[in-house]
Amino acid sequence: MALSESDILQKYEELSAADFIVYVTDAYLVSVGGGLTAENMGMLNTDQHTLLAYRYLLEEVMEGGFIQLILNGYAGYVLEGPFPYVLKKEWGMKELSKLIYSVKSEYHRNREVLEAEMSDEEFMALYEQLEELNELGDDFLDDFQEETTPAVAQYVVEHKERFIVPQGDAQG
C-alpha cells in the first residue's frame, strides 16, 4: 500500500492520533508483506521503525502494560532496538525515552521470570510480583500516553517525507 505525503496530511486531519499512527504503520506492514521478519527489516527506515515501535508500545501497554508487551514478544523490538535512543536524540521525547530505559532495566532484572513458560494464572501473578514493571506501565498510561500519542502523530506530519511509502517500496 503506497502512502504519500497527501495521504498522511489527509488522514491526520480525519483520524484520532492513535488511529492515524495505526493507519500509517499498517501501510508499512503491508509494504513488507504483512509483518516484520529478519529478511524485511531493512525495508523500513529508522523513523518508520520508531513509529511502528510506538504503535506496539501503545497497543500492548494500553491492553496489559509492559508485562504484556514483553510476554507478547515485543521486548526485542521496543526495548532492545534503537527505539528509546531515537525518541531521545531524534524526536526530542527525552522523558518517554527515560521511561523506556527504566522498563528495559526492569526487563533485564527480571528476564528469567518474564521469559519462562507459564500458565495464565502465573502470568496474572506477574502483575503483583513485578510491581515496578507494572507501575511503569501505569506511568506510561497516566503521564505519557495522552500527550505523547498526539505529539508522535504531529511529528509524523511535520516530517512526513520520512514516513511515506512509495508504490512498491517502503524505503520512503
Accessible surface in RSA format (square Angstrom, percent):
REM  Atomic radii and reference values for relative SASA: ProtOr
REM  Chains: A
REM  Algorithm: Lee & Richards
REM  Probe-radius: 1.40
REM  Slices: 20
REM RES _ NUM      All-atoms   Total-Side   Main-Chain    Non-polar    All polar
REM                ABS   REL    ABS   REL    ABS   REL    ABS   REL    ABS   REL
RES MET A   1    91.63  47.5  57.68  38.2  33.95  80.8  38.32  32.6  53.31  70.6
RES ALA A   2    38.35  35.3  26.53  40.9  11.82  26.9  26.65  37.5  11.70  31.0
RES LEU A   3     1.30   0.7   0.00   0.0   1.30   3.3   0.33   0.2   0.97   2.6
RES SER A   4    47.50  40.1  42.42  56.6   5.08  11.7  44.60  95.0   2.90   4.1
RES GLU A   5    70.56  40.5  68.67  51.9   1.89   4.5  20.28  39.2  50.28  41.1
RES SER A   6    75.88  64.1  68.93  92.0   6.94  16.0  49.99 106.5  25.88  36.3
RES ASP A   7    42.24  29.6  41.29  41.1   0.95   2.3   1.76   4.1  40.49  40.4
RES ILE A   8     0.00   0.0   0.00   0.0   0.00   0.0   0.00   0.0   0.00   0.0
RES LEU A   9    74.03  41.2  73.26  52.4   0.77   1.9  73.50  51.6   0.53   1.4
RES GLN A  10    98.26  54.9  89.89  65.7   8.36  19.9  31.37  66.8  66.88  50.7
RES LYS A  11    52.68  25.7  52.68  32.3   0.00   0.0  12.29  11.1  40.39  43.0
RES TYR A  12    69.64  32.5  60.30  34.3   9.33  24.3  34.09  25.6  35.55  43.8
RES GLU A  13   141.43  81.2 109.09  82.5  32.34  77.0  45.46  87.9  95.97  78.4
RES GLU A  14    99.09  56.9  60.66  45.9  38.43  91.5  40.14  77.6  58.95  48.1
RES LEU A  15    60.49  33.7  44.82  32.1  15.67  39.4  48.69  34.2  11.80  31.8
RES SER A  16    65.72  55.5  46.41  61.9  19.30  44.5  54.16 115.3  11.56  16.2
RES ALA A  17    24.87  22.9  13.25  20.4  11.62  26.4  15.92  22.4   8.95  23.7
RES ALA A  18    35.32  32.5  34.08  52.6   1.24   2.8  34.11  48.0   1.21   3.2
RES ASP A  19    77.39  54.2  74.53  74.2   2.86   6.8   9.89  23.3  67.50  67.3
RES PHE A  20     0.32   0.2   0.32   0.2   0.00   0.0   0.32   0.2   0.00   0.0
RES ILE A  21     0.59   0.3   0.59   0.4   0.00   0.0   0.59   0.4   0.00   0.0
RES VAL A  22    44.50  29.3  44.50  40.3   0.00   0.0  44.50  38.7   0.00   0.0
RES TYR A  23    52.35  24.4  48.71  27.7   3.63   9.5  36.94  27.8  15.40  19.0
RES VAL A  24     0.00   0.0   0.00   0.0   0.00   0.0   0.00   0.0   0.00   0.0
RES THR A  25     0.00   0.0   0.00   0.0   0.00   0.0   0.00   0.0   0.00   0.0
RES ASP A  26    53.47  37.5  52.59  52.3   0.88   2.1  15.15  35.6  38.32  38.2
RES ALA A  27     0.00   0.0   0.00   0.0   0.00   0.0   0.00   0.0   0.00   0.0
RES TYR A  28     0.00   0.0   0.00   0.0   0.00   0.0   0.00   0.0   0.00   0.0
RES LEU A  29    26.33  14.7  26.33  18.8   0.00   0.0  26.33  18.5   0.00   0.0
RES VAL A  30    84.21  55.4  70.43  63.8  13.78  33.2  72.95  63.4  11.26  30.5
RES SER A  31    24.62  20.8   2.92   3.9  21.70  50.0   9.59  20.4  15.03  21.1
RES VAL A  32    12.47   8.2   0.00   0.0  12.47  30.1   2.20   1.9  10.27  27.9
RES GLY A  33    71.45  88.1   0.00   N/A  71.45  88.1  36.61 100.5  34.84  78.0
RES GLY A  34    56.21  69.3   0.00   N/A  56.21  69.3  30.66  84.1  25.54  57.2
RES GLY A  35    29.98  37.0   0.00   N/A  29.98  37.0  24.13  66.2   5.85  13.1
RES LEU A  36    45.80  25.5  15.99  11.4  29.81  74.9  16.01  11.2  29.79  80.2
RES THR A  37    66.79  47.5  56.57  57.4  10.22  24.4  63.13  84.8   3.66   5.5
RES ALA A  38    93.68  86.1  58.96  91.0  34.72  79.0  65.19  91.8  28.50  75.5
RES GLU A  39   156.08  89.6 119.54  90.4  36.54  87.0  73.06 141.3  83.02  67.8
RES ASN A  40    15.14  10.4  14.57  14.1   0.57   1.4   9.68  23.3   5.46   5.3
RES MET A  41    72.07  37.3  70.69  46.8   1.39   3.3  64.87  55.2   7.20   9.5
RES GLY A  42    64.88  80.0   0.00   N/A  64.88  80.0  44.77 122.9  20.10  45.0
RES MET A  43    72.64  37.6  70.25  46.5   2.39   5.7  57.28  48.7  15.35  20.3
RES LEU A  44     9.16   5.1   0.00   0.0   9.16  23.0   0.04   0.0   9.12  24.5
RES ASN A  45    39.96  27.6  31.85  30.8   8.11  19.5  32.91  79.2   7.05   6.8
RES THR A  46    73.51  52.3  66.27  67.2   7.24  17.3  31.86  42.8  41.65  63.0
RES ASP A  47    18.88  13.2  18.35  18.3   0.52   1.2   0.36   0.8  18.52  18.5
RES GLN A  48     0.00   0.0   0.00   0.0   0.00   0.0   0.00   0.0   0.00   0.0
RES HIS A  49    28.47  15.6  27.81  19.3   0.66   1.7  24.06  24.8   4.41   5.1
RES THR A  50     3.09   2.2   1.72   1.7   1.36   3.3   1.30   1.7   1.79   2.7
RES LEU A  51     0.00   0.0   0.00   0.0   0.00   0.0   0.00   0.0   0.00   0.0
RES LEU A  52     0.00   0.0   0.00   0.0   0.00   0.0   0.00   0.0   0.00   0.0
RES ALA A  53     1.89   1.7   1.89   2.9   0.00   0.0   1.89   2.7   0.00   0.0
RES TYR A  54     0.00   0.0   0.00   0.0   0.00   0.0   0.00   0.0   0.00   0.0
RES ARG A  55    29.44  12.4  29.33  15.0   0.11   0.3   1.09   1.5  28.35  17.2
RES TYR A  56    27.88  13.0  27.80  15.8   0.08   0.2  14.62  11.0  13.26  16.3
RES LEU A  57     0.00   0.0   0.00   0.0   0.00   0.0   0.00   0.0   0.00   0.0
RES LEU A  58    11.96   6.7  11.96   8.6   0.00   0.0  11.96   8.4   0.00   0.0
RES GLU A  59    70.49  40.5  59.89  45.3  10.60  25.2  36.63  70.9  33.86  27.6
RES GLU A  60    22.25  12.8  22.13  16.7   0.13   0.3   0.44   0.8  21.81  17.8
RES VAL A  61     1.24   0.8   0.00   0.0   1.24   3.0   0.00   0.0   1.24   3.4
RES MET A  62   104.14  53.9  77.46  51.3  26.68  63.5  76.51  65.0  27.63  36.6
RES GLU A  63   133.29  76.5 104.72  79.2  28.57  68.0  25.80  49.9 107.49  87.8
RES GLY A  64    15.31  18.9   0.00   N/A  15.31  18.9  15.15  41.6   0.16   0.4
RES GLY A  65    10.42  12.8   0.00   N/A  10.42  12.8   7.86  21.6   2.56   5.7
RES PHE A  66     0.65   0.3   0.00   0.0   0.65   1.7   0.00   0.0   0.65   1.9
RES ILE A  67     0.44   0.3   0.33   0.2   0.11   0.3   0.33   0.2   0.11   0.3
RES GLN A  68    31.22  17.5  31.20  22.8   0.03   0.1   5.67  12.1  25.55  19.4
RES LEU A  69     0.00   0.0   0.00   0.0   0.00   0.0   0.00   0.0   0.00   0.0
RES ILE A  70    10.72   6.1   2.57   1.9   8.15  19.7   2.57   1.9   8.15  22.1
RES LEU A  71    54.13  30.1  23.79  17.0  30.34  76.3  26.02  18.3  28.12  75.7
RES ASN A  72    82.08  56.6  54.62  52.8  27.46  66.1  14.16  34.1  67.92  65.6
RES GLY A  73    62.55  77.1   0.00   N/A  62.55  77.1  35.12  96.4  27.43  61.4
RES TYR A  74    59.23  27.7  59.08  33.6   0.15   0.4  22.17  16.7  37.06  45.7
RES ALA A  75     5.57   5.1   5.36   8.3   0.21   0.5   5.36   7.6   0.21   0.5
RES GLY A  76    43.95  54.2   0.00   N/A  43.95  54.2  31.75  87.1  12.20  27.3
RES TYR A  77    41.60  19.4  30.54  17.4  11.07  28.8  35.45  26.6   6.15   7.6
RES VAL A  78     0.00   0.0   0.00   0.0   0.00   0.0   0.00   0.0   0.00   0.0
RES LEU A  79     0.03   0.0   0.00   0.0   0.03   0.1   0.00   0.0   0.03   0.1
RES GLU A  80    64.44  37.0  40.12  30.4  24.32  57.9  24.86  48.1  39.58  32.3
RES GLY A  81    23.65  29.2   0.00   N/A  23.65  29.2  16.54  45.4   7.11  15.9
RES PRO A  82    84.38  61.5  76.74  70.0   7.64  27.8  83.90  69.3   0.48   3.0
RES PHE A  83     3.61   1.8   2.11   1.3   1.50   3.9   3.15   1.9   0.46   1.3
RES PRO A  84     1.96   1.4   1.96   1.8   0.00   0.0   1.96   1.6   0.00   0.0
RES TYR A  85   117.11  54.7 117.06  66.6   0.05   0.1  79.32  59.6  37.79  46.6
RES VAL A  86     5.89   3.9   5.89   5.3   0.00   0.0   5.89   5.1   0.00   0.0
RES LEU A  87     0.00   0.0   0.00   0.0   0.00   0.0   0.00   0.0   0.00   0.0
RES LYS A  88    80.54  39.3  77.78  47.7   2.76   6.6  24.76  22.3  55.78  59.4
RES LYS A  89   121.71  59.4  90.15  55.3  31.56  75.1  43.49  39.1  78.22  83.3
RES GLU A  90   106.11  60.9  82.71  62.6  23.40  55.7  15.92  30.8  90.19  73.6
RES TRP A  91    15.09   6.1   0.00   0.0  15.09  35.4   1.54   0.8  13.55  22.0
RES GLY A  92    51.62  63.7   0.00   N/A  51.62  63.7  23.58  64.7  28.04  62.8
RES MET A  93    28.79  14.9  21.45  14.2   7.34  17.5  28.69  24.4   0.09   0.1
RES LYS A  94   124.37  60.7 118.67  72.8   5.71  13.6  79.30  71.4  45.07  48.0
RES GLU A  95   108.69  62.4 106.48  80.6   2.21   5.3  50.38  97.4  58.31  47.6
RES LEU A  96     3.76   2.1   2.27   1.6   1.49   3.7   2.27   1.6   1.49   4.0
RES SER A  97     0.20   0.2   0.20   0.3   0.00   0.0   0.00   0.0   0.20   0.3
RES LYS A  98   136.88  66.8 132.17  81.1   4.71  11.2  83.83  75.5  53.04  56.5
RES LEU A  99    13.22   7.4   9.08   6.5   4.14  10.4  12.77   9.0   0.44   1.2
RES ILE A 100     0.00   0.0   0.00   0.0   0.00   0.0   0.00   0.0   0.00   0.0
RES TYR A 101    84.37  39.4  82.03  46.7   2.35   6.1  66.81  50.2  17.56  21.6
RES SER A 102    45.48  38.4  37.78  50.4   7.70  17.7  17.18  36.6  28.30  39.7
RES VAL A 103     0.00   0.0   0.00   0.0   0.00   0.0   0.00   0.0   0.00   0.0
RES LYS A 104    55.27  27.0  55.27  33.9   0.00   0.0  21.25  19.1  34.02  36.2
RES SER A 105    56.22  47.5  48.40  64.6   7.82  18.0  21.65  46.1  34.57  48.4
RES GLU A 106    19.32  11.1  19.32  14.6   0.00   0.0   2.31   4.5  17.02  13.9
RES TYR A 107     7.37   3.4   7.37   4.2   0.00   0.0   0.09   0.1   7.29   9.0
RES HIS A 108    81.43  44.5  62.61  43.5  18.82  48.2  46.84  48.3  34.59  40.2
RES ARG A 109   163.85  68.8 127.62  65.1  36.24  86.3  70.74  96.7  93.12  56.4
RES ASN A 110    28.64  19.7  25.48  24.6   3.16   7.6   3.16   7.6  25.48  24.6
RES ARG A 111    93.04  39.1  92.30  47.1   0.74   1.8  31.10  42.5  61.94  37.5
RES GLU A 112   157.08  90.2 143.13 108.3  13.96  33.2  61.80 119.5  95.28  77.8
RES VAL A 113    54.32  35.7  49.37  44.7   4.96  11.9  53.56  46.5   0.77   2.1
RES LEU A 114     1.88   1.0   0.00   0.0   1.88   4.7   0.00   0.0   1.88   5.1
RES GLU A 115   103.38  59.4  69.35  52.5  34.04  81.0  39.16  75.7  64.23  52.4
RES ALA A 116    53.47  49.2  37.15  57.3  16.33  37.1  46.77  65.9   6.71  17.8
RES GLU A 117   174.80 100.4 149.24 112.9  25.56  60.8  69.74 134.9 105.06  85.8
RES MET A 118    55.66  28.8  19.15  12.7  36.51  86.9  24.32  20.7  31.34  41.5
RES SER A 119    51.39  43.4  36.19  48.3  15.20  35.0  44.55  94.9   6.84   9.6
RES ASP A 120   113.59  79.6 109.85 109.3   3.75   8.9  27.17  63.9  86.43  86.2
RES GLU A 121   132.10  75.8 122.53  92.7   9.57  22.8  69.58 134.6  62.52  51.0
RES GLU A 122    95.61  54.9  90.79  68.7   4.82  11.5  39.41  76.2  56.20  45.9
RES PHE A 123    49.18  24.6  49.18  30.5   0.00   0.0  49.18  29.8   0.00   0.0
RES MET A 124   118.28  61.3 110.83  73.3   7.45  17.7  97.57  83.0  20.71  27.4
RES ALA A 125    52.32  48.1  42.61  65.8   9.70  22.1  50.46  71.1   1.85   4.9
RES LEU A 126     4.11   2.3   4.11   2.9   0.00   0.0   4.11   2.9   0.00   0.0
RES TYR A 127    43.41  20.3  40.26  22.9   3.14   8.2  37.55  28.2   5.86   7.2
RES GLU A 128   151.59  87.0 134.63 101.9  16.96  40.4  51.43  99.5 100.17  81.8
RES GLN A 129   109.26  61.1  76.26  55.7  32.99  78.6  39.05  83.1  70.21  53.3
RES LEU A 130    12.69   7.1   8.15   5.8   4.54  11.4  12.69   8.9   0.00   0.0
RES GLU A 131   106.79  61.3 104.57  79.1   2.22   5.3  33.18  64.2  73.60  60.1
RES GLU A 132    84.80  48.7  80.90  61.2   3.90   9.3  28.91  55.9  55.89  45.6
RES LEU A 133     0.25   0.1   0.05   0.0   0.20   0.5   0.05   0.0   0.20   0.5
RES ASN A 134    41.45  28.6  40.60  39.2   0.85   2.0   0.48   1.1  40.98  39.6
RES GLU A 135    77.12  44.3  77.12  58.3   0.00   0.0  28.78  55.7  48.34  39.5
RES LEU A 136    11.19   6.2  11.19   8.0   0.00   0.0  11.19   7.9   0.00   0.0
RES GLY A 137     1.51   1.9   0.00   N/A   1.51   1.9   1.51   4.1   0.00   0.0
RES ASP A 138    68.44  47.9  67.70  67.4   0.74   1.7  15.81  37.2  52.62  52.5
RES ASP A 139    54.49  38.2  54.44  54.2   0.05   0.1   4.31  10.1  50.17  50.0
RES PHE A 140     0.00   0.0   0.00   0.0   0.00   0.0   0.00   0.0   0.00   0.0
RES LEU A 141    59.96  33.4  47.31  33.8  12.65  31.8  47.31  33.2  12.65  34.0
RES ASP A 142   113.05  79.2  79.25  78.9  33.80  79.9  24.72  58.2  88.33  88.1
RES ASP A 143    95.32  66.8  69.25  68.9  26.07  61.6  23.90  56.3  71.42  71.2
RES PHE A 144    34.74  17.4  33.49  20.7   1.26   3.3  34.24  20.8   0.50   1.4
RES GLN A 145    36.36  20.3  36.36  26.6   0.00   0.0   0.00   0.0  36.36  27.6
RES GLU A 146   140.49  80.7 131.18  99.2   9.31  22.2  43.51  84.2  96.98  79.2
RES GLU A 147   138.90  79.7 128.67  97.3  10.23  24.3  47.68  92.2  91.21  74.5
RES THR A 148    13.71   9.7  10.98  11.1   2.73   6.5   4.48   6.0   9.23  14.0
RES THR A 149     3.57   2.5   3.57   3.6   0.00   0.0   3.57   4.8   0.00   0.0
RES PRO A 150    63.68  46.4  60.34  55.0   3.34  12.1  61.81  51.0   1.87  11.6
RES ALA A 151    43.03  39.6  35.08  54.1   7.95  18.1  39.12  55.1   3.91  10.4
RES VAL A 152     0.00   0.0   0.00   0.0   0.00   0.0   0.00   0.0   0.00   0.0
RES ALA A 153     0.37   0.3   0.37   0.6   0.00   0.0   0.37   0.5   0.00   0.0
RES GLN A 154    87.78  49.1  87.78  64.2   0.00   0.0  12.66  26.9  75.12  57.0
RES TYR A 155    20.16   9.4  18.76  10.7   1.40   3.6  18.66  14.0   1.50   1.8
RES VAL A 156     0.01   0.0   0.01   0.0   0.00   0.0   0.01   0.0   0.00   0.0
RES VAL A 157    21.60  14.2  21.25  19.2   0.35   0.8  21.25  18.5   0.35   0.9
RES GLU A 158   103.53  59.4  74.48  56.3  29.06  69.2  37.53  72.6  66.01  53.9
RES HIS A 159    45.58  24.9  45.58  31.7   0.00   0.0  19.51  20.1  26.07  30.3
RES LYS A 160    49.74  24.3  49.74  30.5   0.00   0.0  12.84  11.6  36.89  39.3
RES GLU A 161    89.29  51.3  85.08  64.4   4.21  10.0  49.84  96.4  39.45  32.2
RES ARG A 162    81.88  34.4  78.80  40.2   3.09   7.3  21.50  29.4  60.38  36.6
RES PHE A 163     0.00   0.0   0.00   0.0   0.00   0.0   0.00   0.0   0.00   0.0
RES ILE A 164    39.66  22.6  39.66  29.5   0.00   0.0  39.66  28.6   0.00   0.0
RES VAL A 165     1.71   1.1   1.26   1.1   0.45   1.1   1.26   1.1   0.45   1.2
RES PRO A 166    51.95  37.9  41.41  37.7  10.54  38.3  51.55  42.6   0.40   2.5
RES GLN A 167   149.64  83.7 126.15  92.2  23.49  55.9  61.25 130.4  88.39  67.0
RES GLY A 168    81.28 100.2   0.00   N/A  81.28 100.2  42.49 116.6  38.79  86.9
RES ASP A 169    58.48  41.0  54.25  54.0   4.22  10.0  20.69  48.7  37.78  37.7
RES ALA A 170     0.11   0.1   0.00   0.0   0.11   0.3   0.00   0.0   0.11   0.3
RES GLN A 171    96.39  53.9  88.37  64.6   8.03  19.1  42.38  90.2  54.01  41.0
RES GLY A 172    36.19  44.6   0.00   N/A  36.19  44.6  14.63  40.1  21.56  48.3
END  Absolute sums over single chains surface
CHAIN  1 A     8668.8       6926.8       1741.9       4340.5       4328.3
END  Absolute sums over all chains
TOTAL          8668.8       6926.8       1741.9       4340.5       4328.3
